[in-house]
């Protein structure tokens, strides 16, 4: 195997001044009149390293996920690799034809027809005219816009424009593909279709580096993950390890958070938890909406007569999702399993935390923030935009029907 | 695997191509081979420009004729019939239209080139291609209008019974000179406009001043002989005199003027390429 991408001590520095959208001549003239330098001296300008000392290699045919918080430098890294912007330090070498998808529909023009935009967008991405001609019918079929292909796209709905843009992107098959988080938009069915296509591309032996915030996407497509934090590589390794480390860090959980209250009385201790019939490789991973049975293991060293058991579920922001309590728990010394069965657990993908406790009268016997956390990997049925993501993750079927016979003085509210 | 190989065969960069990404250090970086590899993208940019322009206008291509034609009428009336400016013995309409044809192209190309980098900023910040493709496409898309306007000139020549002269064969040379002048200045303006947005408000004035610094409304023979080399440094002087001469066979421009224009265009284009390349490095971070 040869390295498709080799990155060595790559760094990208932005001056804050350059982040300003643009200068105006007026400012320039005013500065000149005042006798100050045209630009502020270098030392005075604030500089930030969006990327610092980044080194890694990607082998031919490898599919690598880039994860990290917003502003960690993931997109900057892809921009440097796709040559949109030049690095400030270090270097990189890329062997093979590179294509980057930092956005879908780049260069789409509303006045042009769907057909014309397919050609234009394809050419901008880097496809040749003959290549586009050959794939044209497939692209149109994939985008489900065949009937409107000769209509200017300003008449398209946003969804249709998106689908067409994705379709072009999906048939873009360079040897090395760099993808920013573009698959997060679009409706679910279409997203799945795109993911499927991307999986195909990955299996065809192409090299892919892609950014995603959706860990289940990452799990599905990558073998290897690079975690970028503060412009540097924080971890680089197999998908399971790195994603788990990332998710715990995001949740701010430290490994020895167990029994932090310290006020527990001897007598009972929770010692483990698992999901029953999860059907996935890990007993701490939830892959379906339900039904789900969660089991907690408990050991008692003395008899508990008037026990009280509590169970609670928190999300990564420590927001309470659900809780339940029961009185009248009677236990002899021994080992027990407490199983809670829920018909649904409609949680959005990501990390969640169970907390279990056992009391006798008002006395706390044990309180455990269960480790490891529960990773939910069900499909995301939520709104495409983060700010509209709620707590619940529920599939929903929406039907729009016209009410015949009603007067239409006013537009109907749905 | 067979299908992926079929795809690879049409890829424009050879499979084993090695791209090295490093901080920018060179001050001049026009990669002719790379530019050639991106010729299809250049074609698509030009094609889009033309399509969009004609879709957004009500009378479309007619503008290409109307613009120089109406200006020609005004010039013929005021500069010709009233001010009695000499016209090398040519009918005023032909004298002016010959000059306005390349001038309209030049002025349009400048306007186009000035805004192209800013208009395409979304593309610039998302996809790599040699950035110089943008001003080149902006300058080339005006050639369609030019060709349509050329038809009108031929009509005028038939109407005024001017026989085509063998100097017509030199026309492509002067057209090339016009294209390169527009490209050279366009490189400067597009890069400047990306940095200082008010440049586009300056361009209409620039075009107006330039019009009077070029022999559009008058023949260059009015300029004193001893100053002609300086006057000729404005490449449009060479272009316009050249166009008149090529079409009518009359008013051969002086050698000094042509040589100066040639030198002028080389200066503007080389300077433009250097400045554009320097700006290119920051453009994706600034726009």
Interface residues (C-beta under 8 A of the other chain):
Chain A: X14 X18 X19 X21 X22 X23 X24 X25 X26 X28 X79 X80 X81 X82 X83 X84 X85 X86 X87 X88 X89 X90 X91 X92 X93 X94 X95 X96 X97 X98 X100 X102 X103 X106 X107 X109 X111 X112 X116 X119 X120 X123 X124 X125 X126 X128 X129 X130 X131 X134 X152 X173 X174 X175 X204 X205 X206
Chain B: X1 X3 X4 X7 X8 X10 X11 X12 X13 X15 X16 X17 X18 X19 X20 X21 X22 X23 X24 X40 X41 X43 X44 X47 X48 X51 X52 X55 X56 X120 X122 X123 X124 X125 X126 X127 X128 X129 X194 X195 X196 X197 X198 X199 X202 X281 X282 X284 X285 X286 X287
